Amino acid sequence: MNSIAQSDRVGEGLTPAPIDPGARIGHVHLKVADLDRALAFYCGVLGFGLKQRYGAQAAFVSAGNYHHHIGLNTWESAGGKPPAPGTTGLYHIAILYPSRAKLADALRRLIAAGIALDGASDHGVSEALYLRDPDDNGVELYWDRPEAQWPRTAQGELQMHTRRLDLEGLLRAG
């Protein structure tokens, strides 16, 4: 059965087996217009380490010693423009920080580099900073609160929200 037929059947009320809870998203690969400019942001501002570079066409960056968390390439996009509003594509990549103090450090880096935020939200389960990279890709920097602190309804269901994030309080956290 092809994937279109399978997706049609799911829409008809069939419930597929859930994905294994151990599954993770391993990396993202972004088309960029200028590799050096993208590296200046991801390595110079956010602090990712350059793992490998293929001339002026591609680079792989990582947090720690992983082979790569973000791939950057100009194979189809050298000198290109971001997608126009109202088109499909990537909404944002989300980079998870291990603690509130580490997210505060990321905010300090953004401030030092003069990078404006698109937004900053407290979602109850997490705190998040939203911004754009030099190619206008959305970037979310966030940390998750411990699950025991997540807001829940009286019935125990998750109750996320979006509230203004106290940036001054975040900066005091680190």
mmCIF file of the C-alpha atoms, coordinates in Angstrom:
data_MODEL
# 
_entry.id   MODEL 
# 
loop_
_atom_site.group_PDB 
_atom_site.id 
_atom_site.type_symbol 
_atom_site.label_atom_id 
_atom_site.label_alt_id 
_atom_site.label_comp_id 
_atom_site.label_asym_id 
_atom_site.label_entity_id 
_atom_site.label_seq_id 
_atom_site.pdbx_PDB_ins_code 
_atom_site.Cartn_x 
_atom_site.Cartn_y 
_atom_site.Cartn_z 
_atom_site.occupancy 
_atom_site.B_iso_or_equiv 
_atom_site.pdbx_formal_charge 
_atom_site.auth_seq_id 
_atom_site.auth_comp_id 
_atom_site.auth_asym_id 
_atom_site.auth_atom_id 
_atom_site.pdbx_PDB_model_num 
ATOM 1   C CA . MET A 1 1   ? 0.000   0.000  0.000  1.00 0.00 ? 1   MET A CA 1 
ATOM 2   C CA . ASN A 1 2   ? 1.440   3.419  -0.877 1.00 0.00 ? 2   ASN A CA 1 
ATOM 3   C CA . SER A 1 3   ? 1.814   6.243  1.663  1.00 0.00 ? 3   SER A CA 1 
ATOM 4   C CA . ILE A 1 4   ? -1.075  8.263  0.223  1.00 0.00 ? 4   ILE A CA 1 
ATOM 5   C CA . ALA A 1 5   ? -3.464  5.364  0.638  1.00 0.00 ? 5   ALA A CA 1 
ATOM 6   C CA . GLN A 1 6   ? -2.183  4.774  4.174  1.00 0.00 ? 6   GLN A CA 1 
ATOM 7   C CA . SER A 1 7   ? -2.702  8.416  5.131  1.00 0.00 ? 7   SER A CA 1 
ATOM 8   C CA . ASP A 1 8   ? -6.210  8.273  3.652  1.00 0.00 ? 8   ASP A CA 1 
ATOM 9   C CA . ARG A 1 9   ? -6.989  5.247  5.799  1.00 0.00 ? 9   ARG A CA 1 
ATOM 10  C CA . VAL A 1 10  ? -5.715  7.009  8.916  1.00 0.00 ? 10  VAL A CA 1 
ATOM 11  C CA . GLY A 1 11  ? -8.116  9.827  8.107  1.00 0.00 ? 11  GLY A CA 1 
ATOM 12  C CA . GLU A 1 12  ? -10.915 7.245  7.926  1.00 0.00 ? 12  GLU A CA 1 
ATOM 13  C CA . GLY A 1 13  ? -10.511 6.491  11.617 1.00 0.00 ? 13  GLY A CA 1 
ATOM 14  C CA . LEU A 1 14  ? -7.803  3.836  11.682 1.00 0.00 ? 14  LEU A CA 1 
ATOM 15  C CA . THR A 1 15  ? -5.392  4.368  14.530 1.00 0.00 ? 15  THR A CA 1 
ATOM 16  C CA . PRO A 1 16  ? -1.796  3.477  13.675 1.00 0.00 ? 16  PRO A CA 1 
ATOM 17  C CA . ALA A 1 17  ? 0.502   2.025  16.303 1.00 0.00 ? 17  ALA A CA 1 
ATOM 18  C CA . PRO A 1 18  ? 2.238   4.866  18.163 1.00 0.00 ? 18  PRO A CA 1 
ATOM 19  C CA . ILE A 1 19  ? 5.849   5.668  17.430 1.00 0.00 ? 19  ILE A CA 1 
ATOM 20  C CA . ASP A 1 20  ? 8.315   4.251  19.926 1.00 0.00 ? 20  ASP A CA 1 
ATOM 21  C CA . PRO A 1 21  ? 8.742   6.780  22.794 1.00 0.00 ? 21  PRO A CA 1 
ATOM 22  C CA . GLY A 1 22  ? 12.513  6.424  22.434 1.00 0.00 ? 22  GLY A CA 1 
ATOM 23  C CA . ALA A 1 23  ? 12.441  7.994  18.953 1.00 0.00 ? 23  ALA A CA 1 
ATOM 24  C CA . ARG A 1 24  ? 14.194  11.372 18.726 1.00 0.00 ? 24  ARG A CA 1 
ATOM 25  C CA . ILE A 1 25  ? 14.790  13.967 16.053 1.00 0.00 ? 25  ILE A CA 1 
ATOM 26  C CA . GLY A 1 26  ? 18.512  13.734 15.420 1.00 0.00 ? 26  GLY A CA 1 
ATOM 27  C CA . HIS A 1 27  ? 19.394  16.792 13.351 1.00 0.00 ? 27  HIS A CA 1 
ATOM 28  C CA . VAL A 1 28  ? 18.114  19.457 11.012 1.00 0.00 ? 28  VAL A CA 1 
ATOM 29  C CA . HIS A 1 29  ? 19.623  20.466 7.683  1.00 0.00 ? 29  HIS A CA 1 
ATOM 30  C CA . LEU A 1 30  ? 19.067  24.057 6.557  1.00 0.00 ? 30  LEU A CA 1 
ATOM 31  C CA . LYS A 1 31  ? 19.462  25.655 3.145  1.00 0.00 ? 31  LYS A CA 1 
ATOM 32  C CA . VAL A 1 32  ? 21.342  28.934 3.592  1.00 0.00 ? 32  VAL A CA 1 
ATOM 33  C CA . ALA A 1 33  ? 22.326  31.724 1.219  1.00 0.00 ? 33  ALA A CA 1 
ATOM 34  C CA . ASP A 1 34  ? 25.789  32.361 2.677  1.00 0.00 ? 34  ASP A CA 1 
ATOM 35  C CA . LEU A 1 35  ? 27.644  29.657 4.588  1.00 0.00 ? 35  LEU A CA 1 
ATOM 36  C CA . ASP A 1 36  ? 30.073  31.979 6.395  1.00 0.00 ? 36  ASP A CA 1 
ATOM 37  C CA . ARG A 1 37  ? 27.207  34.191 7.569  1.00 0.00 ? 37  ARG A CA 1 
ATOM 38  C CA . ALA A 1 38  ? 25.291  31.155 8.846  1.00 0.00 ? 38  ALA A CA 1 
ATOM 39  C CA . LEU A 1 39  ? 28.402  29.834 10.650 1.00 0.00 ? 39  LEU A CA 1 
ATOM 40  C CA . ALA A 1 40  ? 28.950  33.241 12.262 1.00 0.00 ? 40  ALA A CA 1 
ATOM 41  C CA . PHE A 1 41  ? 25.451  32.928 13.758 1.00 0.00 ? 41  PHE A CA 1 
ATOM 42  C CA . TYR A 1 42  ? 25.314  29.249 14.727 1.00 0.00 ? 42  TYR A CA 1 
ATOM 43  C CA . CYS A 1 43  ? 28.944  28.999 15.917 1.00 0.00 ? 43  CYS A CA 1 
ATOM 44  C CA . GLY A 1 44  ? 29.850  32.602 16.731 1.00 0.00 ? 44  GLY A CA 1 
ATOM 45  C CA . VAL A 1 45  ? 26.628  33.628 18.500 1.00 0.00 ? 45  VAL A CA 1 
ATOM 46  C CA . LEU A 1 46  ? 24.943  30.423 19.683 1.00 0.00 ? 46  LEU A CA 1 
ATOM 47  C CA . GLY A 1 47  ? 28.207  28.589 20.365 1.00 0.00 ? 47  GLY A CA 1 
ATOM 48  C CA . PHE A 1 48  ? 27.853  25.415 18.300 1.00 0.00 ? 48  PHE A CA 1 
ATOM 49  C CA . GLY A 1 49  ? 31.154  23.812 17.328 1.00 0.00 ? 49  GLY A CA 1 
ATOM 50  C CA . LEU A 1 50  ? 32.156  23.296 13.699 1.00 0.00 ? 50  LEU A CA 1 
ATOM 51  C CA . LYS A 1 51  ? 32.501  19.547 13.136 1.00 0.00 ? 51  LYS A CA 1 
ATOM 52  C CA . GLN A 1 52  ? 33.208  19.471 9.407  1.00 0.00 ? 52  GLN A CA 1 
ATOM 53  C CA . ARG A 1 53  ? 33.167  21.856 6.489  1.00 0.00 ? 53  ARG A CA 1 
ATOM 54  C CA . TYR A 1 54  ? 32.940  21.128 2.765  1.00 0.00 ? 54  TYR A CA 1 
ATOM 55  C CA . GLY A 1 55  ? 34.417  24.290 1.256  1.00 0.00 ? 55  GLY A CA 1 
ATOM 56  C CA . ALA A 1 56  ? 31.932  27.085 0.758  1.00 0.00 ? 56  ALA A CA 1 
ATOM 57  C CA . GLN A 1 57  ? 29.012  24.702 0.174  1.00 0.00 ? 57  GLN A CA 1 
ATOM 58  C CA . ALA A 1 58  ? 28.264  22.875 3.421  1.00 0.00 ? 58  ALA A CA 1 
ATOM 59  C CA . ALA A 1 59  ? 29.139  22.624 7.096  1.00 0.00 ? 59  ALA A CA 1 
ATOM 60  C CA . PHE A 1 60  ? 28.054  20.516 10.045 1.00 0.00 ? 60  PHE A CA 1 
ATOM 61  C CA . VAL A 1 61  ? 27.860  21.957 13.562 1.00 0.00 ? 61  VAL A CA 1 
ATOM 62  C CA . SER A 1 62  ? 27.237  20.353 16.920 1.00 0.00 ? 62  SER A CA 1 
ATOM 63  C CA . ALA A 1 63  ? 26.776  20.887 20.623 1.00 0.00 ? 63  ALA A CA 1 
ATOM 64  C CA . GLY A 1 64  ? 29.491  18.749 22.187 1.00 0.00 ? 64  GLY A CA 1 
ATOM 65  C CA . ASN A 1 65  ? 30.972  15.816 20.336 1.00 0.00 ? 65  ASN A CA 1 
ATOM 66  C CA . TYR A 1 66  ? 27.912  14.630 18.391 1.00 0.00 ? 66  TYR A CA 1 
ATOM 67  C CA . HIS A 1 67  ? 28.587  14.320 14.633 1.00 0.00 ? 67  HIS A CA 1 
ATOM 68  C CA . HIS A 1 68  ? 26.142  17.132 13.881 1.00 0.00 ? 68  HIS A CA 1 
ATOM 69  C CA . HIS A 1 69  ? 22.972  18.688 15.161 1.00 0.00 ? 69  HIS A CA 1 
ATOM 70  C CA . ILE A 1 70  ? 22.656  21.220 12.352 1.00 0.00 ? 70  ILE A CA 1 
ATOM 71  C CA . GLY A 1 71  ? 23.727  20.859 8.750  1.00 0.00 ? 71  GLY A CA 1 
ATOM 72  C CA . LEU A 1 72  ? 24.060  24.037 6.698  1.00 0.00 ? 72  LEU A CA 1 
ATOM 73  C CA . ASN A 1 73  ? 24.339  24.010 2.918  1.00 0.00 ? 73  ASN A CA 1 
ATOM 74  C CA . THR A 1 74  ? 24.206  26.252 -0.145 1.00 0.00 ? 74  THR A CA 1 
ATOM 75  C CA . TRP A 1 75  ? 23.704  23.422 -2.670 1.00 0.00 ? 75  TRP A CA 1 
ATOM 76  C CA . GLU A 1 76  ? 20.366  24.810 -3.878 1.00 0.00 ? 76  GLU A CA 1 
ATOM 77  C CA . SER A 1 77  ? 20.329  28.170 -2.136 1.00 0.00 ? 77  SER A CA 1 
ATOM 78  C CA . ALA A 1 78  ? 23.605  30.126 -2.591 1.00 0.00 ? 78  ALA A CA 1 
ATOM 79  C CA . GLY A 1 79  ? 22.675  33.798 -2.705 1.00 0.00 ? 79  GLY A CA 1 
ATOM 80  C CA . GLY A 1 80  ? 19.006  32.867 -2.364 1.00 0.00 ? 80  GLY A CA 1 
ATOM 81  C CA . LYS A 1 81  ? 16.169  34.625 -0.612 1.00 0.00 ? 81  LYS A CA 1 
ATOM 82  C CA . PRO A 1 82  ? 13.994  33.276 2.205  1.00 0.00 ? 82  PRO A CA 1 
ATOM 83  C CA . PRO A 1 83  ? 10.619  31.750 1.262  1.00 0.00 ? 83  PRO A CA 1 
ATOM 84  C CA . ALA A 1 84  ? 7.873   34.328 0.852  1.00 0.00 ? 84  ALA A CA 1 
ATOM 85  C CA . PRO A 1 85  ? 5.275   34.663 3.612  1.00 0.00 ? 85  PRO A CA 1 
ATOM 86  C CA . GLY A 1 86  ? 2.290   32.424 3.024  1.00 0.00 ? 86  GLY A CA 1 
ATOM 87  C CA . THR A 1 87  ? 4.347   29.525 1.674  1.00 0.00 ? 87  THR A CA 1 
ATOM 88  C CA . THR A 1 88  ? 4.971   26.167 3.286  1.00 0.00 ? 88  THR A CA 1 
ATOM 89  C CA . GLY A 1 89  ? 8.250   25.084 4.806  1.00 0.00 ? 89  GLY A CA 1 
ATOM 90  C CA . LEU A 1 90  ? 10.092  25.096 8.081  1.00 0.00 ? 90  LEU A CA 1 
ATOM 91  C CA . TYR A 1 91  ? 8.391   27.090 10.848 1.00 0.00 ? 91  TYR A CA 1 
ATOM 92  C CA . HIS A 1 92  ? 11.334  26.898 13.235 1.00 0.00 ? 92  HIS A CA 1 
ATOM 93  C CA . ILE A 1 93  ? 13.995  24.671 14.645 1.00 0.00 ? 93  ILE A CA 1 
ATOM 94  C CA . ALA A 1 94  ? 13.953  24.219 18.414 1.00 0.00 ? 94  ALA A CA 1 
ATOM 95  C CA . ILE A 1 95  ? 17.164  23.952 20.401 1.00 0.00 ? 95  ILE A CA 1 
ATOM 96  C CA . LEU A 1 96  ? 16.701  22.452 23.866 1.00 0.00 ? 96  LEU A CA 1 
ATOM 97  C CA . TYR A 1 97  ? 18.990  23.754 26.624 1.00 0.00 ? 97  TYR A CA 1 
ATOM 98  C CA . PRO A 1 98  ? 19.623  21.556 29.672 1.00 0.00 ? 98  PRO A CA 1 
ATOM 99  C CA . SER A 1 99  ? 18.749  24.219 32.263 1.00 0.00 ? 99  SER A CA 1 
ATOM 100 C CA . ARG A 1 100 ? 17.275  27.650 32.804 1.00 0.00 ? 100 ARG A CA 1 
ATOM 101 C CA . ALA A 1 101 ? 20.759  28.991 33.534 1.00 0.00 ? 101 ALA A CA 1 
ATOM 102 C CA . LYS A 1 102 ? 21.996  27.764 30.128 1.00 0.00 ? 102 LYS A CA 1 
ATOM 103 C CA . LEU A 1 103 ? 19.018  29.421 28.404 1.00 0.00 ? 103 LEU A CA 1 
ATOM 104 C CA . ALA A 1 104 ? 19.908  32.629 30.262 1.00 0.00 ? 104 ALA A CA 1 
ATOM 105 C CA . ASP A 1 105 ? 23.430  32.316 28.847 1.00 0.00 ? 105 ASP A CA 1 
ATOM 106 C CA . ALA A 1 106 ? 21.966  31.999 25.347 1.00 0.00 ? 106 ALA A CA 1 
ATOM 107 C CA . LEU A 1 107 ? 19.939  35.185 25.928 1.00 0.00 ? 107 LEU A CA 1 
ATOM 108 C CA . ARG A 1 108 ? 23.107  37.000 27.017 1.00 0.00 ? 108 ARG A CA 1 
ATOM 109 C CA . ARG A 1 109 ? 24.825  35.877 23.795 1.00 0.00 ? 109 ARG A CA 1 
ATOM 110 C CA . LEU A 1 110 ? 21.930  37.198 21.705 1.00 0.00 ? 110 LEU A CA 1 
ATOM 111 C CA . ILE A 1 111 ? 21.981  40.538 23.517 1.00 0.00 ? 111 ILE A CA 1 
ATOM 112 C CA . ALA A 1 112 ? 25.766  40.851 23.083 1.00 0.00 ? 112 ALA A CA 1 
ATOM 113 C CA . ALA A 1 113 ? 25.420  40.127 19.350 1.00 0.00 ? 113 ALA A CA 1 
ATOM 114 C CA . GLY A 1 114 ? 22.566  42.646 18.965 1.00 0.00 ? 114 GLY A CA 1 
ATOM 115 C CA . ILE A 1 115 ? 20.119  39.979 17.792 1.00 0.00 ? 115 ILE A CA 1 
ATOM 116 C CA . ALA A 1 116 ? 16.496  40.930 18.366 1.00 0.00 ? 116 ALA A CA 1 
ATOM 117 C CA . LEU A 1 117 ? 13.919  38.481 19.659 1.00 0.00 ? 117 LEU A CA 1 
ATOM 118 C CA . ASP A 1 118 ? 10.669  37.864 17.792 1.00 0.00 ? 118 ASP A CA 1 
ATOM 119 C CA . GLY A 1 119 ? 9.144   36.791 21.093 1.00 0.00 ? 119 GLY A CA 1 
ATOM 120 C CA . ALA A 1 120 ? 9.698   35.196 24.477 1.00 0.00 ? 120 ALA A CA 1 
ATOM 121 C CA . SER A 1 121 ? 7.114   32.913 26.079 1.00 0.00 ? 121 SER A CA 1 
ATOM 122 C CA . ASP A 1 122 ? 6.456   30.919 29.211 1.00 0.00 ? 122 ASP A CA 1 
ATOM 123 C CA . HIS A 1 123 ? 4.480   27.857 28.119 1.00 0.00 ? 123 HIS A CA 1 
ATOM 124 C CA . GLY A 1 124 ? 4.159   26.338 31.592 1.00 0.00 ? 124 GLY A CA 1 
ATOM 125 C CA . VAL A 1 125 ? 6.124   23.270 30.508 1.00 0.00 ? 125 VAL A CA 1 
ATOM 126 C CA . SER A 1 126 ? 8.967   25.347 29.099 1.00 0.00 ? 126 SER A CA 1 
ATOM 127 C CA . GLU A 1 127 ? 10.396  28.824 28.648 1.00 0.00 ? 127 GLU A CA 1 
ATOM 128 C CA . ALA A 1 128 ? 11.281  29.850 25.107 1.00 0.00 ? 128 ALA A CA 1 
ATOM 129 C CA . LEU A 1 129 ? 13.045  32.569 23.137 1.00 0.00 ? 129 LEU A CA 1 
ATOM 130 C CA . TYR A 1 130 ? 12.057  33.066 19.484 1.00 0.00 ? 130 TYR A CA 1 
ATOM 131 C CA . LEU A 1 131 ? 14.259  34.690 16.859 1.00 0.00 ? 131 LEU A CA 1 
ATOM 132 C CA . ARG A 1 132 ? 15.340  34.521 13.213 1.00 0.00 ? 132 ARG A CA 1 
ATOM 133 C CA . ASP A 1 133 ? 18.680  33.318 11.880 1.00 0.00 ? 133 ASP A CA 1 
ATOM 134 C CA . PRO A 1 134 ? 20.460  35.297 9.128  1.00 0.00 ? 134 PRO A CA 1 
ATOM 135 C CA . ASP A 1 135 ? 18.470  33.388 6.457  1.00 0.00 ? 135 ASP A CA 1 
ATOM 136 C CA . ASP A 1 136 ? 15.177  34.192 8.187  1.00 0.00 ? 136 ASP A CA 1 
ATOM 137 C CA . ASN A 1 137 ? 14.701  30.652 9.482  1.00 0.00 ? 137 ASN A CA 1 
ATOM 138 C CA . GLY A 1 138 ? 12.779  30.578 12.742 1.00 0.00 ? 138 GLY A CA 1 
ATOM 139 C CA . VAL A 1 139 ? 14.806  29.514 15.775 1.00 0.00 ? 139 VAL A CA 1 
ATOM 140 C CA . GLU A 1 140 ? 13.411  28.602 19.188 1.00 0.00 ? 140 GLU A CA 1 
ATOM 141 C CA . LEU A 1 141 ? 15.796  28.370 22.133 1.00 0.00 ? 141 LEU A CA 1 
ATOM 142 C CA . TYR A 1 142 ? 14.136  26.756 25.158 1.00 0.00 ? 142 TYR A CA 1 
ATOM 143 C CA . TRP A 1 143 ? 14.467  24.689 28.318 1.00 0.00 ? 143 TRP A CA 1 
ATOM 144 C CA . ASP A 1 144 ? 11.903  22.276 29.726 1.00 0.00 ? 144 ASP A CA 1 
ATOM 145 C CA . ARG A 1 145 ? 10.799  22.518 33.322 1.00 0.00 ? 145 ARG A CA 1 
ATOM 146 C CA . PRO A 1 146 ? 10.891  19.223 35.235 1.00 0.00 ? 146 PRO A CA 1 
ATOM 147 C CA . GLU A 1 147 ? 7.762   17.228 34.349 1.00 0.00 ? 147 GLU A CA 1 
ATOM 148 C CA . ALA A 1 148 ? 6.550   17.363 37.974 1.00 0.00 ? 148 ALA A CA 1 
ATOM 149 C CA . GLN A 1 149 ? 6.180   21.161 37.544 1.00 0.00 ? 149 GLN A CA 1 
ATOM 150 C CA . TRP A 1 150 ? 4.126   21.039 34.329 1.00 0.00 ? 150 TRP A CA 1 
ATOM 151 C CA . PRO A 1 151 ? 0.681   22.639 34.697 1.00 0.00 ? 151 PRO A CA 1 
ATOM 152 C CA . ARG A 1 152 ? -2.177  20.152 34.705 1.00 0.00 ? 152 ARG A CA 1 
ATOM 153 C CA . THR A 1 153 ? -5.956  20.235 34.886 1.00 0.00 ? 153 THR A CA 1 
ATOM 154 C CA . ALA A 1 154 ? -7.821  18.777 37.848 1.00 0.00 ? 154 ALA A CA 1 
ATOM 155 C CA . GLN A 1 155 ? -8.097  15.579 35.758 1.00 0.00 ? 155 GLN A CA 1 
ATOM 156 C CA . GLY A 1 156 ? -4.310  15.443 35.304 1.00 0.00 ? 156 GLY A CA 1 
ATOM 157 C CA . GLU A 1 157 ? -4.247  16.454 31.629 1.00 0.00 ? 157 GLU A CA 1 
ATOM 158 C CA . LEU A 1 158 ? -1.451  18.683 30.402 1.00 0.00 ? 158 LEU A CA 1 
ATOM 159 C CA . GLN A 1 159 ? -2.464  22.359 30.329 1.00 0.00 ? 159 GLN A CA 1 
ATOM 160 C CA . MET A 1 160 ? 0.120   24.338 28.373 1.00 0.00 ? 160 MET A CA 1 
ATOM 161 C CA . HIS A 1 161 ? -0.282  28.078 27.951 1.00 0.00 ? 161 HIS A CA 1 
ATOM 162 C CA . THR A 1 162 ? 1.502   31.017 26.372 1.00 0.00 ? 162 THR A CA 1 
ATOM 163 C CA . ARG A 1 163 ? 2.386   33.882 28.683 1.00 0.00 ? 163 ARG A CA 1 
ATOM 164 C CA . ARG A 1 164 ? 4.968   36.643 28.515 1.00 0.00 ? 164 ARG A CA 1 
ATOM 165 C CA . LEU A 1 165 ? 8.388   35.435 29.626 1.00 0.00 ? 165 LEU A CA 1 
ATOM 166 C CA . ASP A 1 166 ? 10.095  37.567 32.264 1.00 0.00 ? 166 ASP A CA 1 
ATOM 167 C CA . LEU A 1 167 ? 13.414  38.184 30.492 1.00 0.00 ? 167 LEU A CA 1 
ATOM 168 C CA . GLU A 1 168 ? 14.939  40.052 33.452 1.00 0.00 ? 168 GLU A CA 1 
ATOM 169 C CA . GLY A 1 169 ? 14.069  37.102 35.692 1.00 0.00 ? 169 GLY A CA 1 
ATOM 170 C CA . LEU A 1 170 ? 15.604  34.722 33.166 1.00 0.00 ? 170 LEU A CA 1 
ATOM 171 C CA . LEU A 1 171 ? 18.828  36.760 33.070 1.00 0.00 ? 171 LEU A CA 1 
ATOM 172 C CA . ARG A 1 172 ? 19.036  36.575 36.884 1.00 0.00 ? 172 ARG A CA 1 
ATOM 173 C CA . ALA A 1 173 ? 18.773  32.753 36.636 1.00 0.00 ? 173 ALA A CA 1 
ATOM 174 C CA . GLY A 1 174 ? 22.308  32.256 35.331 1.00 0.00 ? 174 GLY A CA 1 
# 
